[in-house]
């Protein structure tokens, strides 16, 4: 039982870190605004920087459940118009539901990790939990290596399959560049940069975490197990 609980503890910690890094980068308006400015996206779309920045702020606030809709207007080609049409609004409903469910998963993992810690804390808890993190980490690294190779070789194919998996109920996510403003303001280079930053952040955090666990298992855990005998 302790082996299973420690393994699930490891997965819980990994998912909490992963979800935390996604939230840290994906919900930062400044991240998108910097990319927009660097790539002169407002000029390419023939809208003002203020309109473009306001649109991304509206989308992020909607995902965080700080507003009930994504209605906003932009001035394009000299006339005021609604930024997002019905199809885009319906897609954002799906995206918000997915995001909110991911947050619930993260909270659930955090609660489970705390319960696992309390369950194991009286009996070599450092040994059990560090072992669980390493075992779960090995599985996680294997999965991420596969996904990393996939993204590096064909990011668009990865992104399409991602949507097929997480939005199987409809095809609202299929938007047309030049017609749907949402896909114009969130082109591939934005998602590429976002995924890259999330991966780098996770690599740094996991390197420290796994490094400590390896050190503990090699240097400390054998002594603790032996003393118990």
N, C-alpha and C positions, 0 to 999 in steps of 0.2 A: 504493500500500500504506500509506504513512504517513497519508494522509487517512482511510482506513478504520480504522486502528489508533487514531488520535487521536479519531475519532468514537466508537468502542467504548470507549475510555478515558473519554470524557465520560459515556457511559451507565453505566459501571461506578461512577464516582464518585457520580453521582446516586443510583444504587440503594443504594450503601453508606450514603449519608447518609439516604435514605428508610427503609431497614431499621433503621438505628441509632436514628432518632427513634421508630419504631414500638416497638422494644424498650425504649427509654427510658421511654415513657409507658405502654404496654400491660402491662408487667411490673412496675409499681410498685404495691404494695398500698396505699400511702398515698394514691394518686390515687383509688382506688375508695372507700376508707374515708372520705375527706373528702367525696366526693359523697354517700355513704350518710348521713353525719351532716347535711349541708346539706339533704337532701331527706327526712329522717326516715324512711328506707326501712325500718329495723328495726321501727319502730312500725307501719308500714303492713302489714308481713308478719307481725306478731305473733311476732317472734323477738327474741332479745337481740342487742345490738350485737356482743357477743363471738362469738356463733355466726355472725353474718353476716360479720364480719371474718375469722373462721377459715376459712369456706368459700371466700372469694376467695383467701386465702393458699394453700389447698390446690390450687385450680385453677391458680394461677400457678406454684406449685412443680412441679406435674405437667407443665405446658408446658415448663418449664426442664429437665425430665428429672431432677428432684431427688427424685421419688417415683414409684412404679409404678402408683398408682391414685388415685382421687379419693374414696375412701370416707371419709365423716365424718358425724357425727350432729348433729342440732339438736333443740332443744326447741321444739315448736310446738303450740299449743292444749293446753299442759300435759302433753304426753307426748313422750318421746324417739323420734326416728325418723331413718331414713337420709335424708340431704339430697338425694341424687341417685339416680334410678332407672336401670334398665338402658338405656333409650333415651338418657338424658343421658350416661351413661358411654360409650356407643358413639359418640355425637357428639364427645365430647372426644378420643377416639382419633383421629378424623379431623382435629380442630383441631390436636392435637399434631403429627401427621404433616405437616400444612401448615406449621405454624410451624417445625418442624425443617428442612423443605426450604427455607423462606425463609432461615433462617440459613445453610444450605449455599450458597445462591445468593449471599448477601452475602459469605461467605468466598471464594467463587470469583471474584466481582467484584473483591475486594480483591487477590487474587493476580494477576488479569489486569492490573489497574491498575498494580501494581508492575512486572510484566513489560513493559508498554507504556512505562512511564517509562524503564526500563533500555534498551529498544530505541531510544527517541527521544532520549535525554539528550545524545547527542554532536552533534546537528544541530538547532539551533533548537528545543529541546524546549519551552521556554516558549511559543513562538509556536504550535507544533503542538498542544500540550495545551490551551492556552487556547482555541484555535479549536475543537478537538474538544468541549470542555465547552460552548461557546456553541451549536454546531450541535446537539448532543444536548439541550441545555437548551431550545432552541426547540421541538423535538419534544415534550419532556416538558411544557413549559408549555401547549402546545396540548391535550395529553391531559388534564392536570389542570384546565384551564379547562372542558372539557366535563364532566368528572366533578364539578367544583365546582358548576356550574350544576344538574346533575342532583340532587346531594345537597341543594342549597339549596331546590329546588322540590319535591322529594318524596324525603326521606331514606329512608322505609320502602321505596319501590319500588327505590331503589338498593341497599338492604341485602338485599332478597329476591333480586335478580339477582346480587349478589355471591355469595350462597350457591349459587345455581344454577350459577354458573361454577366455583366452587372445590370444591363438594361434589356433583358430578353423579352419583356412584355410589349415593346413597341420599337419603332424606328425614329422616334423624335430626335434622337441624337445625330441623325444624318442631316447635317445642315449644309447649305450651299454657299460657298465663298462668293462675295459680291452681291448676294441677295440677303443672306442672314447676317446681321451685324455681329451677333455673338461669336460666330466662327471667325469673322474678320478681326475682331478685337482679341481673340484668343487663338492665334495661329499656332502652327506646330512648334515654332521656336520657343514660344512661351512654355508649353508643356514640357518640351525637352529640357529647358533650363530648370523648370520646377522639379522634375524627376531627378535631375542631376544633383541639385542642392539637397534634396531629401536623402538621396543615396549617400552622398558625401557626409552629411550630418550623422546618419545612422552608422556609417563605417567608423567614424571617429569614436562615437559613443560605445559601439559594440567592441571596438578594439580595446578600449580601456576596460570595459566590463569583462570581456572574455580573457583578457590578459591577466586581470586580477584573479579570476576563477582558476585559470591554469596554474598560476603561481601558488594559489592556496592549495589546490589539489596535489601539486607536486611536493610542496615544502611543508605545509601545515597539516593537511588532512591525514597523511600516514601516521604522524606523531599522535594525533588525537585518537585515531582508531586504535593504535597500539596501547595508549594509556588506558583506554576503556577495557582492554583485555586484562 
